[in-house]
Amino acid sequence: MLHHQQSRLRRARKSRARIRLTAEHRLSVHRTSRHFYAQLSLADGSRTLAVVSTVQKEFRGQLERGGNVAAARLLGTAIAGRAEHLGIRRVAFDRAGYKYHGRVRALAESAREAGLSF
């Protein structure tokens, strides 16, 4: 495994340990160069409640590219809508060790604007 991957996974382990202590639902993100994924799960990560990603048909038609900030904004709004439908207003944001800028920040800000609090 490359050094930067090890560092990211180490940061992710530390933040997930803190999230488990809060006992709130977890909004986790994953990014690749071509796509972006977000999922809402229980605090311990045992069950996934909602998923949105740029590989799903409903989003592919709306986006020119799946790995950019515009796609992240769209997914942030969508995951907030699905959380609201499930009756979830407060979540813990699990950025999976990624830095809080670019696509990760765009998703977080659009989810907050759409009604999620974290």
Secondary structure, 3 states (H helix, E strand, C coil): CCHHHHHHHHHHHHHHHHHHHHCCEEEEEEECCCCEEEEEECCCCCCEEEEEECCCHHHHCCCCCCCCHHHHHHHHHHHHHHHHHCCCCEEEEECCCCCCCCHHHHHHHHHHHCCCEC
